[in-house]
Amino acid sequence: MTVELRVAGMTCGHCVKAVTGAIQALDPAARVAVALDTGTITAETVLTPAQVAAAVAEEGYKPA
């Protein structure tokens, strides 16, 4: 499933690594793309949108 999520507060490579790692910790096979310029995450994953949002929130970012 493809999950697209807008996230506030991502500004750098560390942010990309943090949210990617959080999603892949729950689904190691997930393919995650982060676009800092638009503040979006696109993940090909078995996780639900709510699970992706929760993983991102655990890292301190605010899913929109």
PDB file of N, CA, C, O and CB in Angstrom:
ATOM      1  N   MET A   1       0.848  -1.166   0.000  1.00  0.00           N
ATOM      2  CA  MET A   1       0.000   0.000   0.000  1.00  0.00           C
ATOM      3  C   MET A   1       0.896   1.231   0.000  1.00  0.00           C
ATOM      4  O   MET A   1       1.975   1.231   0.593  1.00  0.00           O
ATOM      5  CB  MET A   1      -0.966  -0.003   1.217  1.00  0.00           C
ATOM      6  N   THR A   2       0.437   2.270  -0.667  1.00  0.00           N
ATOM      7  CA  THR A   2       1.156   3.540  -0.668  1.00  0.00           C
ATOM      8  C   THR A   2       0.506   4.472   0.344  1.00  0.00           C
ATOM      9  O   THR A   2      -0.698   4.723   0.302  1.00  0.00           O
ATOM     10  CB  THR A   2       1.167   4.181  -2.088  1.00  0.00           C
ATOM     11  N   VAL A   3       1.327   4.976   1.251  1.00  0.00           N
ATOM     12  CA  VAL A   3       0.859   5.919   2.260  1.00  0.00           C
ATOM     13  C   VAL A   3       1.552   7.248   2.004  1.00  0.00           C
ATOM     14  O   VAL A   3       2.780   7.314   1.955  1.00  0.00           O
ATOM     15  CB  VAL A   3       1.139   5.399   3.716  1.00  0.00           C
ATOM     16  N   GLU A   4       0.758   8.311   1.840  1.00  0.00           N
ATOM     17  CA  GLU A   4       1.305   9.655   1.707  1.00  0.00           C
ATOM     18  C   GLU A   4       0.889  10.449   2.921  1.00  0.00           C
ATOM     19  O   GLU A   4      -0.265  10.409   3.349  1.00  0.00           O
ATOM     20  CB  GLU A   4       0.828  10.343   0.396  1.00  0.00           C
ATOM     21  N   LEU A   5       1.857  11.179   3.473  1.00  0.00           N
ATOM     22  CA  LEU A   5       1.605  11.897   4.721  1.00  0.00           C
ATOM     23  C   LEU A   5       2.332  13.226   4.697  1.00  0.00           C
ATOM     24  O   LEU A   5       3.520  13.285   4.377  1.00  0.00           O
ATOM     25  CB  LEU A   5       2.044  11.060   5.942  1.00  0.00           C
ATOM     26  N   ARG A   6       1.624  14.295   5.037  1.00  0.00           N
ATOM     27  CA  ARG A   6       2.276  15.603   5.204  1.00  0.00           C
ATOM     28  C   ARG A   6       2.769  15.682   6.641  1.00  0.00           C
ATOM     29  O   ARG A   6       2.068  15.302   7.579  1.00  0.00           O
ATOM     30  CB  ARG A   6       1.293  16.801   4.867  1.00  0.00           C
ATOM     31  N   VAL A   7       3.988  16.183   6.793  1.00  0.00           N
ATOM     32  CA  VAL A   7       4.609  16.231   8.112  1.00  0.00           C
ATOM     33  C   VAL A   7       5.263  17.593   8.307  1.00  0.00           C
ATOM     34  O   VAL A   7       6.024  18.051   7.455  1.00  0.00           O
ATOM     35  CB  VAL A   7       5.650  15.090   8.280  1.00  0.00           C
ATOM     36  N   ALA A   8       4.966  18.230   9.421  1.00  0.00           N
ATOM     37  CA  ALA A   8       5.558  19.526   9.746  1.00  0.00           C
ATOM     38  C   ALA A   8       6.855  19.318  10.522  1.00  0.00           C
ATOM     39  O   ALA A   8       6.964  18.396  11.330  1.00  0.00           O
ATOM     40  CB  ALA A   8       4.568  20.397  10.561  1.00  0.00           C
ATOM     41  N   GLY A   9       7.825  20.175  10.273  1.00  0.00           N
ATOM     42  CA  GLY A   9       9.041  20.189  11.078  1.00  0.00           C
ATOM     43  C   GLY A   9      10.239  19.477  10.488  1.00  0.00           C
ATOM     44  O   GLY A   9      11.308  19.485  11.099  1.00  0.00           O
ATOM     45  N   MET A  10      10.105  18.859   9.322  1.00  0.00           N
ATOM     46  CA  MET A  10      11.250  18.186   8.705  1.00  0.00           C
ATOM     47  C   MET A  10      12.048  19.212   7.899  1.00  0.00           C
ATOM     48  O   MET A  10      11.505  19.870   7.011  1.00  0.00           O
ATOM     49  CB  MET A  10      10.783  16.999   7.792  1.00  0.00           C
ATOM     50  N   THR A  11      13.333  19.344   8.211  1.00  0.00           N
ATOM     51  CA  THR A  11      14.125  20.380   7.553  1.00  0.00           C
ATOM     52  C   THR A  11      15.481  19.922   7.037  1.00  0.00           C
ATOM     53  O   THR A  11      16.143  20.668   6.314  1.00  0.00           O
ATOM     54  CB  THR A  11      14.328  21.499   8.488  1.00  0.00           C
ATOM     55  N   CYS A  12      15.916  18.703   7.391  1.00  0.00           N
ATOM     56  CA  CYS A  12      17.298  18.336   7.049  1.00  0.00           C
ATOM     57  C   CYS A  12      17.448  16.823   6.860  1.00  0.00           C
ATOM     58  O   CYS A  12      16.496  16.058   7.014  1.00  0.00           O
ATOM     59  CB  CYS A  12      18.263  18.823   8.144  1.00  0.00           C
ATOM     60  N   GLY A  13      18.650  16.429   6.529  1.00  0.00           N
ATOM     61  CA  GLY A  13      18.960  15.021   6.335  1.00  0.00           C
ATOM     62  C   GLY A  13      18.726  14.186   7.577  1.00  0.00           C
ATOM     63  O   GLY A  13      18.326  13.026   7.475  1.00  0.00           O
ATOM     64  N   HIS A  14      18.966  14.748   8.737  1.00  0.00           N
ATOM     65  CA  HIS A  14      18.711  14.020   9.983  1.00  0.00           C
ATOM     66  C   HIS A  14      17.227  13.698  10.111  1.00  0.00           C
ATOM     67  O   HIS A  14      16.860  12.610  10.555  1.00  0.00           O
ATOM     68  CB  HIS A  14      19.188  14.839  11.204  1.00  0.00           C
ATOM     69  N   CYS A  15      16.380  14.637   9.724  1.00  0.00           N
ATOM     70  CA  CYS A  15      14.933  14.416   9.762  1.00  0.00           C
ATOM     71  C   CYS A  15      14.547  13.263   8.839  1.00  0.00           C
ATOM     72  O   CYS A  15      13.745  12.404   9.206  1.00  0.00           O
ATOM     73  CB  CYS A  15      14.175  15.701   9.361  1.00  0.00           C
ATOM     74  N   VAL A  16      15.120  13.252   7.648  1.00  0.00           N
ATOM     75  CA  VAL A  16      14.847  12.186   6.682  1.00  0.00           C
ATOM     76  C   VAL A  16      15.243  10.840   7.273  1.00  0.00           C
ATOM     77  O   VAL A  16      14.480   9.877   7.200  1.00  0.00           O
ATOM     78  CB  VAL A  16      15.601  12.438   5.353  1.00  0.00           C
ATOM     79  N   LYS A  17      16.421  10.774   7.850  1.00  0.00           N
ATOM     80  CA  LYS A  17      16.920   9.528   8.434  1.00  0.00           C
ATOM     81  C   LYS A  17      16.037   9.077   9.603  1.00  0.00           C
ATOM     82  O   LYS A  17      15.756   7.888   9.754  1.00  0.00           O
ATOM     83  CB  LYS A  17      18.376   9.704   8.906  1.00  0.00           C
ATOM     84  N   ALA A  18      15.607  10.026  10.419  1.00  0.00           N
ATOM     85  CA  ALA A  18      14.796   9.700  11.598  1.00  0.00           C
ATOM     86  C   ALA A  18      13.436   9.124  11.211  1.00  0.00           C
ATOM     87  O   ALA A  18      13.025   8.095  11.747  1.00  0.00           O
ATOM     88  CB  ALA A  18      14.603  10.944  12.464  1.00  0.00           C
ATOM     89  N   VAL A  19      12.738   9.777  10.290  1.00  0.00           N
ATOM     90  CA  VAL A  19      11.406   9.287   9.931  1.00  0.00           C
ATOM     91  C   VAL A  19      11.496   8.004   9.107  1.00  0.00           C
ATOM     92  O   VAL A  19      10.659   7.114   9.252  1.00  0.00           O
ATOM     93  CB  VAL A  19      10.634  10.359   9.152  1.00  0.00           C
ATOM     94  N   THR A  20      12.497   7.908   8.252  1.00  0.00           N
ATOM     95  CA  THR A  20      12.686   6.680   7.481  1.00  0.00           C
ATOM     96  C   THR A  20      12.971   5.519   8.420  1.00  0.00           C
ATOM     97  O   THR A  20      12.385   4.446   8.276  1.00  0.00           O
ATOM     98  CB  THR A  20      13.833   6.841   6.459  1.00  0.00           C
ATOM     99  N   GLY A  21      13.856   5.722   9.368  1.00  0.00           N
ATOM    100  CA  GLY A  21      14.193   4.677  10.334  1.00  0.00           C
ATOM    101  C   GLY A  21      13.008   4.264  11.187  1.00  0.00           C
ATOM    102  O   GLY A  21      12.850   3.085  11.502  1.00  0.00           O
ATOM    103  N   ALA A  22      12.175   5.224  11.562  1.00  0.00           N
ATOM    104  CA  ALA A  22      11.007   4.919  12.388  1.00  0.00           C
ATOM    105  C   ALA A  22      10.017   4.039  11.637  1.00  0.00           C
ATOM    106  O   ALA A  22       9.449   3.104  12.202  1.00  0.00           O
ATOM    107  CB  ALA A  22      10.322   6.210  12.841  1.00  0.00           C
ATOM    108  N   ILE A  23       9.816   4.343  10.369  1.00  0.00           N
ATOM    109  CA  ILE A  23       8.888   3.541   9.558  1.00  0.00           C
ATOM    110  C   ILE A  23       9.480   2.164   9.295  1.00  0.00           C
ATOM    111  O   ILE A  23       8.786   1.153   9.404  1.00  0.00           O
ATOM    112  CB  ILE A  23       8.568   4.252   8.217  1.00  0.00           C
ATOM    113  N   GLN A  24      10.766   2.125   8.948  1.00  0.00           N
ATOM    114  CA  GLN A  24      11.400   0.840   8.640  1.00  0.00           C
ATOM    115  C   GLN A  24      11.617  -0.025   9.878  1.00  0.00           C
ATOM    116  O   GLN A  24      11.823  -1.232   9.753  1.00  0.00           O
ATOM    117  CB  GLN A  24      12.725   1.074   7.952  1.00  0.00           C
ATOM    118  N   ALA A  25      11.574   0.558  11.051  1.00  0.00           N
ATOM    119  CA  ALA A  25      11.652  -0.243  12.277  1.00  0.00           C
ATOM    120  C   ALA A  25      10.396  -1.108  12.423  1.00  0.00           C
ATOM    121  O   ALA A  25      10.449  -2.203  12.984  1.00  0.00           O
ATOM    122  CB  ALA A  25      11.827   0.674  13.521  1.00  0.00           C
ATOM    123  N   LEU A  26       9.271  -0.609  11.916  1.00  0.00           N
ATOM    124  CA  LEU A  26       8.011  -1.350  11.974  1.00  0.00           C
ATOM    125  C   LEU A  26       7.798  -2.227  10.743  1.00  0.00           C
ATOM    126  O   LEU A  26       7.155  -3.273  10.822  1.00  0.00           O
ATOM    127  CB  LEU A  26       6.848  -0.386  12.119  1.00  0.00           C
ATOM    128  N   ASP A  27       8.343  -1.795   9.608  1.00  0.00           N
ATOM    129  CA  ASP A  27       8.243  -2.553   8.354  1.00  0.00           C
ATOM    130  C   ASP A  27       9.586  -2.452   7.645  1.00  0.00           C
ATOM    131  O   ASP A  27       9.799  -1.535   6.852  1.00  0.00           O
ATOM    132  CB  ASP A  27       7.075  -2.016   7.439  1.00  0.00           C
ATOM    133  N   PRO A  28      10.496  -3.389   7.923  1.00  0.00           N
ATOM    134  CA  PRO A  28      11.844  -3.326   7.342  1.00  0.00           C
ATOM    135  C   PRO A  28      11.870  -3.303   5.817  1.00  0.00           C
ATOM    136  O   PRO A  28      12.849  -2.840   5.232  1.00  0.00           O
ATOM    137  CB  PRO A  28      12.644  -4.491   7.819  1.00  0.00           C
ATOM    138  N   ALA A  29      10.828  -3.787   5.165  1.00  0.00           N
ATOM    139  CA  ALA A  29      10.789  -3.809   3.707  1.00  0.00           C
ATOM    140  C   ALA A  29      10.199  -2.526   3.112  1.00  0.00           C
ATOM    141  O   ALA A  29      10.117  -2.395   1.890  1.00  0.00           O
ATOM    142  CB  ALA A  29       9.988  -5.004   3.237  1.00  0.00           C
ATOM    143  N   ALA A  30       9.793  -1.593   3.950  1.00  0.00           N
ATOM    144  CA  ALA A  30       9.167  -0.361   3.463  1.00  0.00           C
ATOM    145  C   ALA A  30      10.144   0.444   2.619  1.00  0.00           C
ATOM    146  O   ALA A  30      11.332   0.543   2.928  1.00  0.00           O
ATOM    147  CB  ALA A  30       8.659   0.489   4.639  1.00  0.00           C
ATOM    148  N   ARG A  31       9.606   1.018   1.542  1.00  0.00           N
ATOM    149  CA  ARG A  31      10.373   1.970   0.728  1.00  0.00           C
ATOM    150  C   ARG A  31       9.832   3.351   1.063  1.00  0.00           C
ATOM    151  O   ARG A  31       8.648   3.629   0.874  1.00  0.00           O
ATOM    152  CB  ARG A  31      10.259   1.657  -0.834  1.00  0.00           C
ATOM    153  N   VAL A  32      10.706   4.208   1.560  1.00  0.00           N
ATOM    154  CA  VAL A  32      10.282   5.515   2.065  1.00  0.00           C
ATOM    155  C   VAL A  32      10.973   6.609   1.269  1.00  0.00           C
ATOM    156  O   VAL A  32      12.188   6.572   1.074  1.00  0.00           O
ATOM    157  CB  VAL A  32      10.594   5.659   3.578  1.00  0.00           C
ATOM    158  N   ALA A  33      10.191   7.587   0.810  1.00  0.00           N
ATOM    159  CA  ALA A  33      10.726   8.774   0.142  1.00  0.00           C
ATOM    160  C   ALA A  33      10.247   9.995   0.912  1.00  0.00           C
ATOM    161  O   ALA A  33       9.061  10.134   1.211  1.00  0.00           O
ATOM    162  CB  ALA A  33      10.281   8.841  -1.366  1.00  0.00           C
ATOM    163  N   VAL A  34      11.189  10.879   1.229  1.00  0.00           N
ATOM    164  CA  VAL A  34      10.867  12.090   1.974  1.00  0.00           C
ATOM    165  C   VAL A  34      11.198  13.297   1.097  1.00  0.00           C
ATOM    166  O   VAL A  34      12.310  13.406   0.580  1.00  0.00           O
ATOM    167  CB  VAL A  34      11.649  12.146   3.332  1.00  0.00           C
ATOM    168  N   ALA A  35      10.243  14.192   0.931  1.00  0.00           N
ATOM    169  CA  ALA A  35      10.453  15.428   0.181  1.00  0.00           C
ATOM    170  C   ALA A  35      10.432  16.590   1.172  1.00  0.00           C
ATOM    171  O   ALA A  35       9.369  17.018   1.623  1.00  0.00           O
ATOM    172  CB  ALA A  35       9.361  15.613  -0.938  1.00  0.00           C
ATOM    173  N   LEU A  36      11.608  17.087   1.497  1.00  0.00           N
ATOM    174  CA  LEU A  36      11.693  18.170   2.475  1.00  0.00           C
ATOM    175  C   LEU A  36      11.031  19.449   1.962  1.00  0.00           C
ATOM    176  O   LEU A  36      10.432  20.192   2.740  1.00  0.00           O
ATOM    177  CB  LEU A  36      13.153  18.446   2.826  1.00  0.00           C
ATOM    178  N   ASP A  37      11.134  19.708   0.658  1.00  0.00           N
ATOM    179  CA  ASP A  37      10.586  20.950   0.111  1.00  0.00           C
ATOM    180  C   ASP A  37       9.065  21.026   0.225  1.00  0.00           C
ATOM    181  O   ASP A  37       8.507  22.118   0.340  1.00  0.00           O
ATOM    182  CB  ASP A  37      10.990  21.092  -1.339  1.00  0.00           C
ATOM    183  N   THR A  38       8.392  19.878   0.195  1.00  0.00           N
ATOM    184  CA  THR A  38       6.935  19.881   0.317  1.00  0.00           C
ATOM    185  C   THR A  38       6.456  19.347   1.665  1.00  0.00           C
ATOM    186  O   THR A  38       5.266  19.412   1.972  1.00  0.00           O
ATOM    187  CB  THR A  38       6.327  19.061  -0.795  1.00  0.00           C
ATOM    188  N   GLY A  39       7.377  18.823   2.467  1.00  0.00           N
ATOM    189  CA  GLY A  39       7.008  18.284   3.772  1.00  0.00           C
ATOM    190  C   GLY A  39       6.163  17.032   3.680  1.00  0.00           C
ATOM    191  O   GLY A  39       5.228  16.845   4.458  1.00  0.00           O
ATOM    192  N   THR A  40       6.495  16.164   2.716  1.00  0.00           N
ATOM    193  CA  THR A  40       5.704  14.952   2.548  1.00  0.00           C
ATOM    194  C   THR A  40       6.568  13.695   2.647  1.00  0.00           C
ATOM    195  O   THR A  40       7.753  13.690   2.313  1.00  0.00           O
ATOM    196  CB  THR A  40       4.982  14.982   1.209  1.00  0.00           C
ATOM    197  N   ILE A  41       5.928  12.650   3.114  1.00  0.00           N
ATOM    198  CA  ILE A  41       6.523  11.319   3.156  1.00  0.00           C
ATOM    199  C   ILE A  41       5.637  10.432   2.294  1.00  0.00           C
ATOM    200  O   ILE A  41       4.412  10.463   2.416  1.00  0.00           O
ATOM    201  CB  ILE A  41       6.650  10.764   4.641  1.00  0.00           C
ATOM    202  N   THR A  42       6.260   9.641   1.421  1.00  0.00           N
ATOM    203  CA  THR A  42       5.556   8.629   0.656  1.00  0.00           C
ATOM    204  C   THR A  42       6.196   7.301   1.009  1.00  0.00           C
ATOM    205  O   THR A  42       7.406   7.132   0.860  1.00  0.00           O
ATOM    206  CB  THR A  42       5.609   8.912  -0.891  1.00  0.00           C
ATOM    207  N   ALA A  43       5.394   6.362   1.473  1.00  0.00           N
ATOM    208  CA  ALA A  43       5.920   5.064   1.883  1.00  0.00           C
ATOM    209  C   ALA A  43       5.154   3.942   1.207  1.00  0.00           C
ATOM    210  O   ALA A  43       3.924   3.897   1.240  1.00  0.00           O
ATOM    211  CB  ALA A  43       5.853   4.908   3.404  1.00  0.00           C
ATOM    212  N   GLU A  44       5.906   3.034   0.591  1.00  0.00           N
ATOM    213  CA  GLU A  44       5.339   1.773   0.101  1.00  0.00           C
ATOM    214  C   GLU A  44       5.527   0.802   1.248  1.00  0.00           C
ATOM    215  O   GLU A  44       6.650   0.388   1.535  1.00  0.00           O
ATOM    216  CB  GLU A  44       6.034   1.256  -1.256  1.00  0.00           C
ATOM    217  N   THR A  45       4.428   0.432   1.912  1.00  0.00           N
ATOM    218  CA  THR A  45       4.535  -0.310   3.162  1.00  0.00           C
ATOM    219  C   THR A  45       3.285  -1.134   3.429  1.00  0.00           C
ATOM    220  O   THR A  45       2.235  -0.908   2.827  1.00  0.00           O
ATOM    221  CB  THR A  45       4.787   0.642   4.320  1.00  0.00           C
ATOM    222  N   VAL A  46       3.411  -2.073   4.323  1.00  0.00           N
ATOM    223  CA  VAL A  46       2.249  -2.839   4.783  1.00  0.00           C
ATOM    224  C   VAL A  46       1.549  -2.122   5.938  1.00  0.00           C
ATOM    225  O   VAL A  46       0.474  -2.541   6.365  1.00  0.00           O
ATOM    226  CB  VAL A  46       2.676  -4.256   5.218  1.00  0.00           C
ATOM    227  N   LEU A  47       2.143  -1.061   6.435  1.00  0.00           N
ATOM    228  CA  LEU A  47       1.574  -0.312   7.553  1.00  0.00           C
ATOM    229  C   LEU A  47       0.377   0.518   7.107  1.00  0.00           C
ATOM    230  O   LEU A  47       0.279   0.917   5.947  1.00  0.00           O
ATOM    231  CB  LEU A  47       2.634   0.592   8.181  1.00  0.00           C
ATOM    232  N   THR A  48      -0.519   0.768   8.034  1.00  0.00           N
ATOM    233  CA  THR A  48      -1.660   1.652   7.767  1.00  0.00           C
ATOM    234  C   THR A  48      -1.204   3.103   7.866  1.00  0.00           C
ATOM    235  O   THR A  48      -0.159   3.381   8.454  1.00  0.00           O
ATOM    236  CB  THR A  48      -2.832   1.376   8.762  1.00  0.00           C
ATOM    237  N   PRO A  49      -1.968   4.026   7.303  1.00  0.00           N
ATOM    238  CA  PRO A  49      -1.627   5.436   7.464  1.00  0.00           C
ATOM    239  C   PRO A  49      -1.502   5.845   8.941  1.00  0.00           C
ATOM    240  O   PRO A  49      -0.631   6.641   9.292  1.00  0.00           O
ATOM    241  CB  PRO A  49      -2.677   6.298   6.778  1.00  0.00           C
ATOM    242  N   ALA A  50      -2.364   5.304   9.793  1.00  0.00           N
ATOM    243  CA  ALA A  50      -2.302   5.630  11.222  1.00  0.00           C
ATOM    244  C   ALA A  50      -1.001   5.127  11.847  1.00  0.00           C
ATOM    245  O   ALA A  50      -0.421   5.802  12.698  1.00  0.00           O
ATOM    246  CB  ALA A  50      -3.509   5.026  11.961  1.00  0.00           C
ATOM    247  N   GLN A  51      -0.543   3.954  11.434  1.00  0.00           N
ATOM    248  CA  GLN A  51       0.714   3.416  11.966  1.00  0.00           C
ATOM    249  C   GLN A  51       1.905   4.248  11.508  1.00  0.00           C
ATOM    250  O   GLN A  51       2.831   4.490  12.283  1.00  0.00           O
ATOM    251  CB  GLN A  51       0.898   1.957  11.534  1.00  0.00           C
ATOM    252  N   VAL A  52       1.883   4.682  10.259  1.00  0.00           N
ATOM    253  CA  VAL A  52       2.966   5.540   9.751  1.00  0.00           C
ATOM    254  C   VAL A  52       2.961   6.861  10.508  1.00  0.00           C
ATOM    255  O   VAL A  52       4.016   7.336  10.931  1.00  0.00           O
ATOM    256  CB  VAL A  52       2.814   5.789   8.215  1.00  0.00           C
ATOM    257  N   ALA A  53       1.797   7.454  10.683  1.00  0.00           N
ATOM    258  CA  ALA A  53       1.693   8.722  11.406  1.00  0.00           C
ATOM    259  C   ALA A  53       2.185   8.574  12.841  1.00  0.00           C
ATOM    260  O   ALA A  53       2.864   9.463  13.356  1.00  0.00           O
ATOM    261  CB  ALA A  53       0.245   9.227  11.396  1.00  0.00           C
ATOM    262  N   ALA A  54       1.851   7.466  13.490  1.00  0.00           N
ATOM    263  CA  ALA A  54       2.290   7.233  14.869  1.00  0.00           C
ATOM    264  C   ALA A  54       3.805   7.086  14.943  1.00  0.00           C
ATOM    265  O   ALA A  54       4.429   7.603  15.870  1.00  0.00           O
ATOM    266  CB  ALA A  54       1.613   5.982  15.445  1.00  0.00           C
ATOM    267  N   ALA A  55       4.400   6.393  13.987  1.00  0.00           N
ATOM    268  CA  ALA A  55       5.860   6.217  13.973  1.00  0.00           C
ATOM    269  C   ALA A  55       6.562   7.556  13.797  1.00  0.00           C
ATOM    270  O   ALA A  55       7.571   7.825  14.449  1.00  0.00           O
ATOM    271  CB  ALA A  55       6.282   5.249  12.850  1.00  0.00           C
ATOM    272  N   VAL A  56       6.022   8.397  12.911  1.00  0.00           N
ATOM    273  CA  VAL A  56       6.591   9.726  12.674  1.00  0.00           C
ATOM    274  C   VAL A  56       6.438  10.595  13.925  1.00  0.00           C
ATOM    275  O   VAL A  56       7.367  11.308  14.304  1.00  0.00           O
ATOM    276  CB  VAL A  56       5.907  10.405  11.455  1.00  0.00           C
ATOM    277  N   ALA A  57       5.286  10.538  14.556  1.00  0.00           N
ATOM    278  CA  ALA A  57       5.033  11.323  15.764  1.00  0.00           C
ATOM    279  C   ALA A  57       5.963  10.916  16.894  1.00  0.00           C
ATOM    280  O   ALA A  57       6.391  11.759  17.682  1.00  0.00           O
ATOM    281  CB  ALA A  57       3.584  11.168  16.204  1.00  0.00           C
ATOM    282  N   GLU A  58       6.280   9.618  16.980  1.00  0.00           N
ATOM    283  CA  GLU A  58       7.203   9.140  18.021  1.00  0.00           C
ATOM    284  C   GLU A  58       8.582   9.773  17.881  1.00  0.00           C
ATOM    285  O   GLU A  58       9.312   9.908  18.863  1.00  0.00           O
ATOM    286  CB  GLU A  58       7.327   7.615  17.964  1.00  0.00           C
ATOM    287  N   GLU A  59       8.937  10.162  16.654  1.00  0.00           N
ATOM    288  CA  GLU A  59      10.231  10.807  16.417  1.00  0.00           C
ATOM    289  C   GLU A  59      10.175  12.314  16.692  1.00  0.00           C
ATOM    290  O   GLU A  59      11.189  13.004  16.585  1.00  0.00           O
ATOM    291  CB  GLU A  59      10.684  10.559  14.977  1.00  0.00           C
ATOM    292  N   GLY A  60       8.994  12.820  17.046  1.00  0.00           N
ATOM    293  CA  GLY A  60       8.862  14.223  17.410  1.00  0.00           C
ATOM    294  C   GLY A  60       8.376  15.141  16.299  1.00  0.00           C
ATOM    295  O   GLY A  60       8.403  16.364  16.441  1.00  0.00           O
ATOM    296  N   TYR A  61       7.931  14.549  15.187  1.00  0.00           N
ATOM    297  CA  TYR A  61       7.405  15.350  14.081  1.00  0.00           C
ATOM    298  C   TYR A  61       5.894  15.320  14.125  1.00  0.00           C
ATOM    299  O   TYR A  61       5.293  14.412  14.698  1.00  0.00           O
ATOM    300  CB  TYR A  61       7.923  14.833  12.714  1.00  0.00           C
ATOM    301  N   LYS A  62       5.275  16.339  13.504  1.00  0.00           N
ATOM    302  CA  LYS A  62       3.822  16.461  13.575  1.00  0.00           C
ATOM    303  C   LYS A  62       3.181  16.109  12.244  1.00  0.00           C
ATOM    304  O   LYS A  62       3.236  16.891  11.295  1.00  0.00           O
ATOM    305  CB  LYS A  62       3.424  17.874  13.991  1.00  0.00           C
ATOM    306  N   PRO A  63       2.561  14.911  12.174  1.00  0.00           N
ATOM    307  CA  PRO A  63       1.816  14.572  10.962  1.00  0.00           C
ATOM    308  C   PRO A  63       0.636  15.524  10.806  1.00  0.00           C
ATOM    309  O   PRO A  63      -0.046  15.855  11.777  1.00  0.00           O
ATOM    310  CB  PRO A  63       1.327  13.098  11.004  1.00  0.00           C
ATOM    311  N   ALA A  64       0.409  15.954   9.580  1.00  0.00           N
ATOM    312  CA  ALA A  64      -0.688  16.906   9.327  1.00  0.00           C
ATOM    313  C   ALA A  64      -1.910  16.187   8.803  1.00  0.00           C
ATOM    314  O   ALA A  64      -2.930  16.821   8.533  1.00  0.00           O
ATOM    315  CB  ALA A  64      -0.255  17.991   8.329  1.00  0.00           C
TER     316      ALA A  64
END
